[in-house]
């Protein structure tokens, strides 16, 4: 049987005729090649994509209200052509599900809930509206097991169709390479990053053992931490970030606590590149780092704990850091690969629709 799937992600997907290694798999559809993790789906699976489109006045309005309307409407109009609609993000999925709740003929709907429906907020005004919009109970995948508590406590009907499937990283794209390792600690990103805790912890370490902290993509703290040992840099393209990661001694992913999924690509990609890490243990990261052999775990907003974790890795020689990093890579390959994620998603789909 040929399964026809309509995928509606809440980001822009570039349609390109030849592969471009500078663009990550979720962000590109290469002509003649299967898209993203769907390449691991059963043979004969056909996937069409309706993304959020180019920036315009509609998109600007959607950004303000934090929901997409144009994209779900387009998906609603063509839904009958497909066996399954997969929405990635409740900003798209919730609106699509609301539209289809008024019609009898519709395909099955699978929604990836990345942001906890509404930022996992427990709001007595908003939650009844969400329950009503999702009253037909679509199938749901979350990438953080703790998100299931939100469903059990506040959306019991949805909880029956919700499951946890870990996010999977492209371990064939993010691979280690031999080369020089520098005495630099890398962190990158600004949104949903607790760079303040990291910079404060690093600045308070008396003996930095010659290490420099490189902060890519967040210059907001430059005046607060004018330390010569902290190098604030502008955002860089993915390929440059990968190379910067490879030459760094280890990577830090400092996360604030939110009760939904975020930041997973950052630490999984760094682990796949063969790096030892310091990662904040949050709702989003706990499933992935609890058994990781080369990850130092830190409690959220714990400056002293962050400093101690940094010092533990700074005290290691490069050989030890490399060993821990390669152990991280093997851990990701075994447990959190894109292929494993796709197989788990395919298995879940098979529980409610025939492939």
C-alpha positions, 0 to 999 in steps of 0.5 A: 500500500502507498501511504500518502502523507501531508507534512505541515511544519511550522518552519520554512522548507527550501526546495532545491534541485541539488543537495546543499550540505549547509542546510540541515535536513529538516530545512530542505527538500531535495528534488528526487530525494526523500525528505528528512526522516521519511527516508526511513519510512516503508517503501512507497511512502509519498510525502508532500510539504506545505510549509509556513511560506515566505515572510509577508504581512500574514506571517507577521500577524501570525508571529504576533498571535503565535499561531499559523492560519494560512498554512493550516487552511491550505492543508485543510483544503487538500486534506482529502488527497492524503491518508495522513496529515502530520503537523509539526508544532501545535502552532500549525497543528491546533488550527488544522485540527480545529478546522477538521473538527467541523467536517466528517471526511478527514484523514488521520492527524498526527501532531508533534507537540514541541512547545507543550501546546501553549508553552505548557501553561496551566491557564484556566482561560486558555486550557478549555479552549485548547481542549475544545479545539482538540476535542477529536483527540489527534494522535500526538508525539512529544520529544520529552517524556515529562510533557506527558504529565501535562496531558495526564493532569490537564488533557486526559482525553488527549493523553490516550493518544499521546506518546513519547518518542525521542528526537533523533539526530542525523549522525551521518551529517554530524561526524567527528574529524581528527584535528587540532583541539584548542583550549576553548569552551564553546556555547552557541545560541541566544533564544532559550539559553541561560548564557548568564549562568554560564558566563557568571560561572566561568568568570568566577573561576580563578584558575581557568587553566588557559581556557577561553569561553566562546559565546556564539550568537549572543552578544547581549552579555558583552558589557556585563562580562567584559572578561578577556577570557570570554569571546562574544561572536556573531552568529555563524552559518551551520558549517562554520559552527560545526568546524568551531565545535570540532576544534573546541575542547568541549561544549556547553548547552546552558538551558533555562527550565521550560516544560517542553522540548527545545535545545535537543538538536544543539546538544545531540549534534554536539554529542554526535560530533564527538564532544564532551558536554556540560548540559543543564538537566531540564524537562527537555534534556533529561531523557537524553543526558541521564545516561550519557557517558560524556555529559556533565549535568547541571541543575537549572540556574546553578552558578556554583554547579555550572562552575564545578562542571566546567572545572571538572572538564577543564581538569581533563587532558585532551585525550580524556575529553576526546574519549568522553566525546567519542563515547557520547557519539556512540551513545547518540548513534545507539539511542538517538539517531534520526533512523531510530526516531523514524522507525519509532514514528513509523511504528506508532503510525502503524498502531492507528493506520495501515502502512 
